[in-house]
Amino acid sequence: MAVCALLNIGVLLTNTLTMMLTLGYGVHFRSLFDLGWCRMNVFVAQWIRGMASWILVIVAFDRFRQTKTVRRTPTRKNHMVFYTMFTTSFILLILNLHYLLFTGSSIPLDDNTNFIACIFHKHSVNPIQRFFASTSIWQELVTIIIVVSTTFLPQI
């Protein structure tokens, strides 16, 4: 639960704070520096958001599994939760790499300055941007299916 709490603090700092600054004050934190900063920020924010959700599911599933045993077995070092968290973390790292590699594009504004648009844009001239902008919902669904099938089904 401590890991879950830390990840949720990370969600507040990376997603919620960025959204509040952008929508409330017009400060585009992800677009302040360069494309590398934008990509790293989005990648970390997406990974933390996914891990916070999945760690909560893993802990709940582990607690449920523990309630199914009638009597306690002798205590031994059971590292299944750690391995499950590590596997989930690695899978989410791989599935979110496209944010690190392809997110954002530089858009010239009227006064000859470039703005870093830190999103996947459906109407971009870049086909990779259009692809990820149109498939983000399916990517989330595939992530859910892969994480559930690789982490929970072997334990059932």
Residue pairs with C-beta under 8 A, 6 or more apart in sequence:
1 59
3 55
3 85
4 52
4 55
4 56
4 59
7 48
7 51
7 52
7 55
8 52
10 44
10 48
10 52
11 45
11 48
11 49
11 52
14 41
14 44
14 45
14 48
14 49
15 45
15 48
15 49
17 29
18 29
18 30
18 41
18 45
21 27
21 28
21 29
22 28
22 29
28 115
28 116
28 118
29 41
30 37
30 38
30 41
30 42
30 104
30 116
30 118
31 38
31 115
31 116
31 117
31 118
33 116
34 116
35 104
35 105
35 106
35 116
37 116
38 103
38 104
38 116
38 118
39 99
39 100
39 101
39 102
39 103
39 104
39 118
40 100
41 118
42 99
42 100
42 103
42 104
42 118
43 96
43 97
43 99
43 100
43 103
46 96
46 99
47 92
47 93
47 96
50 92
50 96
50 143
51 88
51 89
51 92
54 88
54 92
54 147
54 151
55 85
55 88
58 81
58 84
58 85
58 88
58 151
59 81
61 152
61 155
62 80
62 81
62 84
65 155
80 155
84 151
84 155
87 150
87 151
88 147
88 151
91 143
91 146
91 147
91 150
91 151
92 143
92 147
95 139
95 142
95 143
95 146
98 132
98 139
102 120
102 128
102 129
102 132
103 118
103 119
103 120
103 132
104 116
104 117
104 118
104 119
105 116
105 117
105 121
105 124
105 126
105 129
106 114
106 115
106 116
106 117
107 114
107 115
107 116
107 117
108 114
108 115
109 115
119 133
120 129
120 132
120 133
120 136
121 129
121 130
121 133
122 130
122 133
122 134
123 130
124 130
124 133
132 139
